[in-house]
């Protein structure tokens, strides 16, 4: 029971960076280049963690066919769900503010008021992005008895720009603080529950089953990075996105090698 609660606490801790980002976006006007840099850094860290920790270790346990099959299945599931949500207005849920401004100008652009349906789609889209990450955090405790530090860092860093950008956009649309922080607080709680479920349901499972679930979640995370994080970061800052992503990759790889 204590380990299950610990897994939930880890998921909550990583997801709390959504609220931190939302608070920054609500209270401050952050330059687009900074938001894009953090997003690119988080994307690089996630890719590194997927490659060396999740997929690599799943392959060592389950073999090539199981790993590739699970990874591609996770990517397909994510893309189909993402396409469905995009039709409801959730495509730009990670979009940085001020993308339409002239170079060097960081004033927020005019954003059309969002309908309640679009707001709900954005929230569900954020859950779609965050649940696989939280499941993996819970699985890391179930599989090894300790939280994956590279994964925790990657998820926490990638959550900041998402909360920041979305909260700033919602504020510009006229949403109340209660609405904005209620949405992100709810997502944070669901992420904690997902981490608990990842641990509770699979703590006694065979290594092969854990490997399959891990690769499915990893495929979903990879598709999320490619569909949302990298394109939005690149659209905001074409010159330094690659460098920030490489730095994130290098840090996560270093953390993995250091254990």
C-alpha positions as a Python dict, from the first residue, in 0.01 Angstrom:
ca = {
    (1, 'X'): (0, 0, 0),
    (2, 'X'): (280, 242, 88),
    (3, 'X'): (454, 169, -240),
    (4, 'X'): (131, 235, -431),
    (5, 'X'): (94, 569, -255),
    (6, 'X'): (460, 645, -328),
    (7, 'X'): (397, 581, -698),
    (8, 'X'): (100, 818, -685),
    (9, 'X'): (314, 1079, -510),
    (10, 'X'): (574, 1054, -787),
    (11, 'X'): (306, 1100, -1053),
    (12, 'X'): (164, 1398, -865),
    (13, 'X'): (511, 1545, -825),
    (14, 'X'): (587, 1529, -1196),
    (15, 'X'): (241, 1658, -1290),
    (16, 'X'): (269, 1942, -1038),
    (17, 'X'): (499, 2111, -1288),
    (18, 'X'): (186, 2166, -1500),
    (19, 'X'): (54, 2383, -1218),
    (20, 'X'): (391, 2557, -1180),
    (21, 'X'): (393, 2635, -1550),
    (22, 'X'): (31, 2750, -1535),
    (23, 'X'): (112, 2985, -1246),
    (24, 'X'): (403, 3132, -1442),
    (25, 'X'): (185, 3175, -1750),
    (26, 'X'): (-93, 3335, -1546),
    (27, 'X'): (128, 3580, -1358),
    (28, 'X'): (402, 3659, -1609),
    (29, 'X'): (451, 3718, -1981),
    (30, 'X'): (734, 3484, -2073),
    (31, 'X'): (921, 3536, -2404),
    (32, 'X'): (823, 3280, -2665),
    (33, 'X'): (1184, 3177, -2718),
    (34, 'X'): (1215, 3073, -2354),
    (35, 'X'): (898, 2864, -2370),
    (36, 'X'): (1015, 2703, -2696),
    (37, 'X'): (1358, 2628, -2548),
    (38, 'X'): (1211, 2453, -2243),
    (39, 'X'): (974, 2257, -2467),
    (40, 'X'): (1258, 2147, -2697),
    (41, 'X'): (1474, 2053, -2398),
    (42, 'X'): (1192, 1841, -2255),
    (43, 'X'): (1136, 1675, -2593),
    (44, 'X'): (1501, 1577, -2617),
    (45, 'X'): (1500, 1441, -2262),
    (46, 'X'): (1190, 1233, -2332),
    (47, 'X'): (1337, 1086, -2652),
    (48, 'X'): (1658, 990, -2471),
    (49, 'X'): (1466, 826, -2188),
    (50, 'X'): (1247, 635, -2432),
    (51, 'X'): (1544, 503, -2626),
    (52, 'X'): (1780, 404, -2347),
    (53, 'X'): (1556, 327, -2053),
    (54, 'X'): (1209, 226, -2167),
    (55, 'X'): (1246, 64, -2509),
    (56, 'X'): (1598, -64, -2451),
    (57, 'X'): (1514, -237, -2126),
    (58, 'X'): (1184, -372, -2261),
    (59, 'X'): (1376, -527, -2551),
    (60, 'X'): (1616, -694, -2310),
    (61, 'X'): (1320, -862, -2140),
    (62, 'X'): (1064, -921, -2415),
    (63, 'X'): (1266, -942, -2734),
    (64, 'X'): (1252, -749, -3059),
    (65, 'X'): (910, -849, -3193),
    (66, 'X'): (726, -774, -2868),
    (67, 'X'): (907, -442, -2826),
    (68, 'X'): (846, -319, -3181),
    (69, 'X'): (485, -439, -3179),
    (70, 'X'): (403, -267, -2849),
    (71, 'X'): (584, 52, -2945),
    (72, 'X'): (404, 86, -3278),
    (73, 'X'): (69, -3, -3118),
    (74, 'X'): (115, 276, -2865),
    (75, 'X'): (200, 524, -3139),
    (76, 'X'): (-105, 426, -3345),
    (77, 'X'): (-337, 453, -3043),
    (78, 'X'): (-202, 798, -2959),
    (79, 'X'): (-223, 929, -3317),
    (80, 'X'): (-581, 811, -3363),
    (81, 'X'): (-688, 968, -3033),
    (82, 'X'): (-498, 1286, -3116),
    (83, 'X'): (-669, 1314, -3455),
    (84, 'X'): (-1010, 1277, -3291),
    (85, 'X'): (-930, 1549, -3037),
    (86, 'X'): (-782, 1778, -3302),
    (87, 'X'): (-1122, 1793, -3469),
    (88, 'X'): (-1262, 1927, -3141),
    (89, 'X'): (-1002, 2203, -3114),
    (90, 'X'): (-727, 2043, -2905),
    (91, 'X'): (-452, 2046, -3168),
    (92, 'X'): (-287, 2361, -3027),
    (93, 'X'): (-288, 2255, -2662),
    (94, 'X'): (91, 2298, -2636),
    (95, 'X'): (111, 2605, -2856),
    (96, 'X'): (334, 2879, -2721),
    (97, 'X'): (187, 3227, -2693),
    (98, 'X'): (310, 3509, -2914),
    (99, 'X'): (386, 3290, -3215),
    (100, 'X'): (224, 3545, -3440),
    (101, 'X'): (427, 3839, -3311),
    (102, 'X'): (702, 4007, -3504),
    (103, 'X'): (1058, 3900, -3418),
    (104, 'X'): (1166, 4041, -3086),
    (105, 'X'): (811, 4134, -2983),
    (106, 'X'): (652, 3924, -2714),
    (107, 'X'): (305, 4064, -2680),
    (108, 'X'): (30, 3805, -2689),
    (109, 'X'): (-166, 3786, -3015),
    (110, 'X'): (-540, 3821, -3038),
    (111, 'X'): (-690, 3483, -2961),
    (112, 'X'): (-1050, 3406, -3043),
    (113, 'X'): (-1265, 3309, -2750),
    (114, 'X'): (-1277, 2935, -2704),
    (115, 'X'): (-1597, 2744, -2662),
    (116, 'X'): (-1654, 2518, -2365),
    (117, 'X'): (-1613, 2222, -2602),
    (118, 'X'): (-1272, 2340, -2715),
    (119, 'X'): (-1163, 2394, -2356),
    (120, 'X'): (-1273, 2042, -2269),
    (121, 'X'): (-1089, 1904, -2572),
    (122, 'X'): (-771, 2082, -2465),
    (123, 'X'): (-800, 1932, -2116),
    (124, 'X'): (-861, 1583, -2254),
    (125, 'X'): (-570, 1632, -2492),
    (126, 'X'): (-345, 1720, -2199),
    (127, 'X'): (-458, 1400, -2028),
    (128, 'X'): (-383, 1205, -2346),
    (129, 'X'): (-30, 1345, -2335),
    (130, 'X'): (24, 1298, -1963),
    (131, 'X'): (-130, 961, -1876),
    (132, 'X'): (129, 746, -2062),
    (133, 'X'): (407, 941, -1888),
    (134, 'X'): (249, 883, -1547),
    (135, 'X'): (194, 514, -1619),
    (136, 'X'): (561, 478, -1705),
    (137, 'X'): (663, 646, -1379),
    (138, 'X'): (447, 401, -1185),
    (139, 'X'): (583, 111, -1389),
    (140, 'X'): (940, 214, -1315),
    (141, 'X'): (871, 167, -944),
    (142, 'X'): (691, -163, -1004),
    (143, 'X'): (975, -292, -1221),
    (144, 'X'): (1277, -177, -1024),
    (145, 'X'): (1153, -67, -685),
    (146, 'X'): (1267, 292, -739),
    (147, 'X'): (1151, 582, -950),
    (148, 'X'): (1324, 643, -1281),
    (149, 'X'): (1507, 973, -1226),
    (150, 'X'): (1567, 1041, -1601),
    (151, 'X'): (1197, 985, -1672),
    (152, 'X'): (1092, 1199, -1378),
    (153, 'X'): (1315, 1487, -1492),
    (154, 'X'): (1201, 1458, -1854),
    (155, 'X'): (830, 1458, -1764),
    (156, 'X'): (865, 1744, -1515),
    (157, 'X'): (1056, 1965, -1760),
    (158, 'X'): (818, 1893, -2048),
    (159, 'X'): (516, 1977, -1831),
    (160, 'X'): (626, 2335, -1758),
    (161, 'X'): (577, 2483, -2108),
    (162, 'X'): (247, 2299, -2154),
    (163, 'X'): (97, 2450, -1839),
    (164, 'X'): (253, 2789, -1911),
    (165, 'X'): (133, 2821, -2270),
    (166, 'X'): (-216, 2690, -2206),
    (167, 'X'): (-274, 2902, -1897),
    (168, 'X'): (-158, 3216, -2077),
    (169, 'X'): (-389, 3138, -2367),
    (170, 'X'): (-686, 3067, -2140),
    (171, 'X'): (-625, 3393, -1953),
    (172, 'X'): (-624, 3583, -2281),
    (173, 'X'): (-954, 3416, -2371),
    (174, 'X'): (-1106, 3551, -2049),
    (175, 'X'): (-1106, 3232, -1845),
    (176, 'X'): (-1106, 3275, -1468),
    (177, 'X'): (-822, 3169, -1241),
    (178, 'X'): (-1058, 2916, -1081),
    (179, 'X'): (-1122, 2757, -1421),
    (180, 'X'): (-757, 2749, -1530),
    (181, 'X'): (-614, 2610, -1210),
    (182, 'X'): (-912, 2378, -1166),
    (183, 'X'): (-838, 2223, -1507),
    (184, 'X'): (-467, 2176, -1442),
    (185, 'X'): (-522, 2067, -1083),
    (186, 'X'): (-763, 1800, -1205),
    (187, 'X'): (-514, 1681, -1467),
    (188, 'X'): (-245, 1666, -1199),
    (189, 'X'): (-468, 1445, -981),
    (190, 'X'): (-552, 1212, -1270),
    (191, 'X'): (-181, 1182, -1347),
    (192, 'X'): (-118, 1077, -989),
    (193, 'X'): (-393, 815, -1012),
    (194, 'X'): (-243, 687, -1340),
    (195, 'X'): (94, 641, -1173),
    (196, 'X'): (-74, 452, -886),
    (197, 'X'): (-256, 228, -1133),
    (198, 'X'): (63, 164, -1325),
    (199, 'X'): (220, 34, -1006),
    (200, 'X'): (-80, -138, -849),
    (201, 'X'): (-189, -332, -1159),
    (202, 'X'): (156, -443, -1269),
    (203, 'X'): (366, -470, -955),
    (204, 'X'): (314, -847, -952),
    (205, 'X'): (301, -900, -1327),
    (206, 'X'): (559, -1095, -1524),
    (207, 'X'): (850, -901, -1678),
    (208, 'X'): (711, -971, -2025),
    (209, 'X'): (375, -810, -1940),
    (210, 'X'): (549, -507, -1790),
    (211, 'X'): (763, -483, -2102),
    (212, 'X'): (457, -482, -2331),
    (213, 'X'): (278, -211, -2133),
    (214, 'X'): (598, -7, -2114),
    (215, 'X'): (651, -16, -2489),
    (216, 'X'): (288, 77, -2559),
    (217, 'X'): (322, 379, -2330),
    (218, 'X'): (660, 463, -2485),
    (219, 'X'): (512, 457, -2835),
    (220, 'X'): (240, 697, -2725),
    (221, 'X'): (496, 933, -2570),
    (222, 'X'): (710, 924, -2886),
    (223, 'X'): (411, 1010, -3102),
    (224, 'X'): (319, 1294, -2863),
    (225, 'X'): (669, 1441, -2882),
    (226, 'X'): (670, 1426, -3263),
    (227, 'X'): (312, 1553, -3305),
    (228, 'X'): (310, 1838, -3057),
    (229, 'X'): (627, 1932, -2871),
    (230, 'X'): (889, 1949, -3146),
    (231, 'X'): (667, 2121, -3407),
    (232, 'X'): (554, 2387, -3159),
    (233, 'X'): (906, 2451, -3032),
    (234, 'X'): (1041, 2475, -3387),
    (235, 'X'): (764, 2708, -3498),
    (236, 'X'): (855, 2948, -3218),
    (237, 'X'): (1236, 2930, -3243),
    (238, 'X'): (1384, 2776, -3556),
    (239, 'X'): (1745, 2855, -3472),
    (240, 'X'): (1799, 2695, -3131),
    (241, 'X'): (1539, 2416, -3112),
    (242, 'X'): (1786, 2150, -3221),
    (243, 'X'): (2046, 2261, -2968),
    (244, 'X'): (1801, 2264, -2676),
    (245, 'X'): (1668, 1920, -2776),
    (246, 'X'): (2024, 1785, -2794),
    (247, 'X'): (2100, 1924, -2447),
    (248, 'X'): (1787, 1759, -2305),
    (249, 'X'): (1884, 1431, -2470),
    (250, 'X'): (2237, 1453, -2329),
    (251, 'X'): (2120, 1527, -1976),
    (252, 'X'): (1874, 1238, -1969),
    (253, 'X'): (2138, 1004, -2113),
    (254, 'X'): (2388, 1116, -1848),
    (255, 'X'): (2135, 1056, -1570),
    (256, 'X'): (2062, 710, -1710),
    (257, 'X'): (2430, 618, -1726),
    (258, 'X'): (2486, 745, -1372),
    (259, 'X'): (2203, 527, -1248),
}
